[in-house]
Amino acid sequence: MTEHAETTTGFGHGKVILLGEHAVVYGQPAVAAGMQAGVRAHASAGAGSVRVPAWQLDVQMGDDSPVSSAIDRLCQRLGVAGRSLDFWLEAEVPSRAGLGSSAAMAVAIARAVAARTGAGEDDVLAAAALAEAVFHENPSGIDTAAASRGGVGRFDRAAGWQAIPVSRPIELCVGLSGQVRQTSDLVSSVAQLCQRVPVARRLIDALGDVARAGMEALASGDQVALGHQFNMAHGLLSGLGVSSAELDALVRAARGAGALGAKLTGAGGGGAVIALASDRAEEVLKSWRSMGCYGFLTQVGK
């Protein structure tokens, strides 16, 4: 390893799943995008502190917290002792909101460490995947792929990430429910539902079909069709029991304000919704503010 006295940095994109969440666990495709907003990590010689002011996170390597354990795994994969570095992170995405915060953090830290060791991008991805496994037990890999690559992509567990054509950038309104959730618990609840009620697997397959149709809409620039697909996907996810009263209210408000379509994004149970608002973005954000919920505008597919 080459010694570095200076600070090194790395960036990881936040992510939104446009279509196909939960179905991707069962071999169906999902469509995801890396947002412009993300996490930037700064690594310098130190004693193992990890600070993320935006998340009110301040931990010390070796304290047995999930963050410490994840970064330790990541650093070991890259041939570095985590306790020999300090990490300071700038986060533009909220934590535990279904926007890929842990993957963005893992990719950003891995790239900051790789800039010190000379490790390649394949090593960065492998290290970030080890960190994600601490947070999500058996992650599909979609968050890490979006965090590292940006853009819009099709993802499935067999083929991984494949960039898909987008005729023009897409503006999305992202609304935060304020309810935190645990991805692994929601994945487990869907698995249990499919065991108890086998017909639920048809909803999984339908989510895959909607994702495939969404790829066609993205390629052709048909935002009206994409909006319908957002609406259908939210109904299917609600049928799987992963929506919530807060998410449903945000979706209804967005549609009422003129959005072409709106849905939960990520595991559900809390977290965030996305709305395809076209020229009604300000009205959508205003409707969410009136409910006491924070929302912001982001662009994907550049």
Secondary structure, 3 states (H helix, E strand, C coil): CCCCCCCEEEEEEEEEEEECCCHHHHCCCEEEEEEEEEEEEEEEECCCEEEEHHHCEEEECCCCCHHHHHHHHHHHHCCCCHHHEEEEEEECCCCCCCCCHHHHHHHHHHHHHHHHHCCCHHHHHHHHHHHHHHHHCCCCCHHHHHHHHCEEEEEECCCEEEECCCCCCEEEEEEECCCCCCHHHHHHHHHHHHHHCCCHHHHHHHHHHHHHHHHHHHHHCCHHHHHHHHHHHHHHHHHCCCCCHHHHHHHHHHHHCCCCEEEEECCCCCCEEEEECHHHHHHHHHHHHHCCCCEEEEEECC
